[in-house]
Amino acid sequence: MAVSMRIGTRKSVMALAQTEDIAQRLSGAAAELAVEIVRFETTGDSDQTSKLLVHGGKGGAFVAEIRAAVTSGRLHAAMHSLKDMPGNEDTPGLVIGATLPRAPPTDALVLRPGVSIEDIRRSRGKGYRIGTNAVRRAAYARRLFPDIEVIHFRGAADTRVRKLDNRDMQRLPGGGEVGPADALIMARSGLERIGLGHRIACELSPLEMLPAVGQGIVAVECAVNDWPTRKYLGLIDDPAAHLSCDAEREVLWILNGHCNSPIAGYSTIDGSQMTLTASVLDEAGMEFIEVTRSGDASRPRELGRAVGLELLHKGAADIIARTRPAP
């Protein structure tokens, strides 16, 4: 007898590709499952001009509506890019039931035709505009290319690349326009997932641009007491990705970071040991605090807590406070 499972997702090309991957893995692990993908147009998708803060950050913009459908029972599970899930707040009644194997977590530069990475590096970015909506990426970009102009740039991954190539102007939240952009900072895994990996002009190593917490990890969330769904999701859970998820998100929890906080975190596992690096930096890229620690991979939250507390000891709270929006 077929068992139905309804999984909610954003309707972007990337989100649908990620959810199709989940559906295929579930069907391969349990032949009786009949997976239905339910598409949502979230507020963050319908409004591609405003800053995410006006929608309650990434959580309000991309996650809240789908989570509400899981909580109400309309969905069995929800697909999220882990980096979009708020890490500074509880999610009563919900749990991450599965994480897929981590895709490459690094960021990459996409350039418009006629622009080369050599030119940008040689000029320290002077005369070029680089588009991103992420404060973390903006801060690191200013460290890499001190004279570059960082401009507000939003939209689904394929939409951003199209606007870059067409030299479209980007509407600003307060009115007016900015641009066009000469380059974009985007996740390598996202570009590859939607068939645009060939547009990567330069991959930025974690030393150059530490990834966002959870970048490259697809998470599947479900109700904490929905044991049948949790059993099925457990069949496709990747243990290493889940350990990294727990360690990196513990840093967010300790720092009480919000979506406007330039916080980065990335962990690797070698045998029984996990190494976690996290950083906090101001939007201008001038103040920079970074901590690296290693510990038992089976105790990821303990390692994340230690890294977060050391960041606080070194002054991270002051930087985060300055980026926090006024009440």
N, C-alpha and C positions, 0 to 999 in steps of 0.2 A: 504494500500500500504506500502510495506517494505521501511524503511529508512536505508540507508547504513551509517555505521560509521567505519572508518579505524583507528585503534589505533596502534601506533608503540611502540616497546619494544626491549630491549636487548634479546638475545636468551638464556641466562642462565636459568637453572632450576628454580631459584628463581624468576627471572624477569617474566618468562612465567606464573608461579603460581600466581604472583601478578596481571598480566594482565588478566588472566582467571577469577580471582575474580572480577575485574572491569567489564568484559564482562557479567558475570552472574548477577551482581547487576543491570547493565543497562537493560538487557533483562527482569529482573523481574520488573523493574520500568516502562518500556515502551515496550510493546509486539511487537510494530511495528519495533523496532530496529533490524537490522541485523549487528552484530558486526564482523568485520574482524580484526584478529590480524596479524600485519606485523612485522616480525622479522628482527632485525638489528644485524650485528656483528660490534660492535664499536671498535675503536682503542684500548681502554682499555681492551677489551675482546681478541683481536687477539694478543696483546703484553702483556704477563703476567710476564715479567721479569723486564722491565724498571720501574723506579719510575714514578708516575703519572704526576709529574711536566713537564716531557719532552713532554707530550701530552696536556699541558695547564691545568693541574690539573684534578680533577674529572669532571669538566664541559666539558673540551676538550676530555677527555677519554671516558666518558660514556653518555654525554648529547647532545653535539653539533650536531652530525650527525642526530639524531632523531628530534631535534628542527628544523634543517634546512628543514627537510621533511614536518614539520607542516607549517612552514613559506611559503614554496613554494606551498602548497596546495595538496601535495601528500598524506598527512595524515590529518585526522580531529583532532586527539589528540595524546598525547604521555604519556606513563606511566613512572614515575620516582620514585625511592626511594628518599624521600625528602632530606635525608642527603647527597645525591650525587649532589644536585642542588646548583650551586654557589650562594652565598648570598651576594657577594660584588660587583655585577655588575647588570646593568639593562638588561632586556630581552625585547627589543622593539618589540611590536606587539604580545607578548604572555602573557598569564595569567593562573594562577592555577585555573582551573574551578571546581575541586573537590578534596577533601582529604577524604580517607577512614578512618573509625574509627581506632584510634591509637592502634596498637598492643603493647605488653610489650616493653618498650624502652630500657631495661637494656642490658648490656653486660654480657657475660658468658665465662667461661673457658671450653675448650674441651681438654682432656688429652689423650695422647697415652696410649695403654694398658701397665700396669706395673707401671704407675706413679699415685700417689695419691695427692690430694690437701693438705692433712696433711703433707706430706713430703716436699712439696714446701713451705708451710707456716713455718714449723719448721726450715728449712734451710735458710729462708729469700730469697729463690730462688737460692742460691748458687749451682752451678753444673747443673742448668737447663737452657734450651733455650726456650723462648716463642716467637712465631711468630705473627707478625702483620705488616701491611703496614701503619697503621694510627698513625700519630705523637701523637694525643691525647691519644690513647690507650697505646702507648709506654711510654708516660710521666706518666700516672697513674700507669702502671705496675711497673715502677721503684719506685714509692712511696709505693706501696703495698708490693713489694718484692725487697728490695734495692740491693740485690746481684745477681739478675737474669740477664741473657744475653738476650737482645732483638734482634731478627734477622728479616731481611726483608723477608716478606712472602706474596705472592700475589696469586690470582686465584679466581675463582668462589667458593662459599661456599662449595659445595660438593667436588670440586677438592681439596680444602685446607684440608678437613678432610681426604680424601683418601691419600694425600701426607703425612699427619701426621702419619696415621696408617702404611703406607709402609716405614716410616722412610726415605723418599726421601730427597735428598739435594735440596736446593732452589738456582737457578741461580741468580747471582747478576748482576745489571745493567752494572757495569764496567768490567764484566768478573769474572770468578771464581765461587765458590759455598760456601754456608754456610748451617749449619744444621748438622744433622736433628733436627727438633723441638720436644720438649717434650710436649708442650702445645700451644694452640692457643687462642686468644681473638676474639670472634665473637659475633654478635648480637643474642640475644635469639630469637627474632621474626623471623629472617631469618632461623635459625636452625629449628625452629618449622614449618615454612612454607614449607620446603623441606623434612619434615619427619625425621629430625635428632635431634629432641628435646631430645631424650633419651641419646644423647651423652653429654649433659650438666652436667659437674661434679660439677660446682659451679656457681651460679648466683651472679653477683656483684651488690650490691645495688647502687643507685645513690649517696649515701654518699661515697662509696668506689671508684666508677668510674662514674662520671657524664656523661650521654649519650651525643652523638653528637647531634647538633641541628637538629631537625626533625626526629631523629631515631625512627623507628617504624611506621612512617606515609608514606603511599603510596599517591603520588600526581598525578593528571591527568592535563596535560597542553594542552591548545588549543589557537587558534588565538583570540586575544582580540576582534576583530570585527565579529567573527563567532558566532552570536547570537543563531542560531539553536543548534549548538553543546553545547554552554554554557547552554542553557535551559535544555538539556538532562543531562549534567553533574551535574547540580544543583539538580537533583532528587536524586543523590547518595552522595551528599556532606555531610560530618559529621560536624556539626557546632563547636563542641568542638575541634576536631582535627584541623579545619581551624583556630580557634582562637589561638591555641598553635603554629601552623605554622607561623602565622603573628608575634606573640610575639618573638619567638625564632629567626626567620630570621631577624628581625629588629636589634637584637644584632649583627649579622654578618655584617649587612649593616653599622652600626655605627662604628664597629671596623675595617671595611675594611679588614676583614680576608680573607686569601687565603687557599688553600687546605693543605698547609704545616704548617698552624697555629694551635697549640694545643688549640683550643677553644671548650668549651662544653656548652650546654645550655638545660635546661629541665623545662617545666612548668606544673603545675597542676591546676585544676579548682575545687573549692568547692563553690557551689551555685553561687553567683554573683561575687565571688572573684577569682582572678588568682594569683598564687605565681610562680615567675620565679627565677631560680638560674642559673647563668652563671659563667664560670671560664676561665681564661687564665693561662697556665703554660708552662714553658720551657720544651724542649724535655727530659732533664735529670730529670725532676720532682722536681727540687730544688726550683725554684721560682714559687709561687702559689698565684694567686689573685682570690678571689671568692666574688660574690655579690648576695644577695637574697633580693628581694623586692616583695611586694604584691600590687595589685591594682584592679580596676574595670575590670572584665573579658571582658566587652564589648569594652574596649579600649586597645587592646593587643599591638598595635604598640607603644603607648605612654609608656606602661610599659617596653617594650623591649628597647626603646630609653633611658629611665631613667637608666636601668641596664647597657646598653652599655656605656653611658656617665660616670657612676660611675666607671666602670672598667678602662676607659681611665684616669680618675682622679687619680686612684690608681697606674698607671704606666703600664697598659696593652700594650700601643703602643710600648714601648721599647722592650718588649718580642716579640711581633709580628714582629717588624722590624728585629730582629736578626734571625728570621726564614724565612724571605722573601728571595727568590732566587735572586742572582745578575742579573742585566739586561743584 
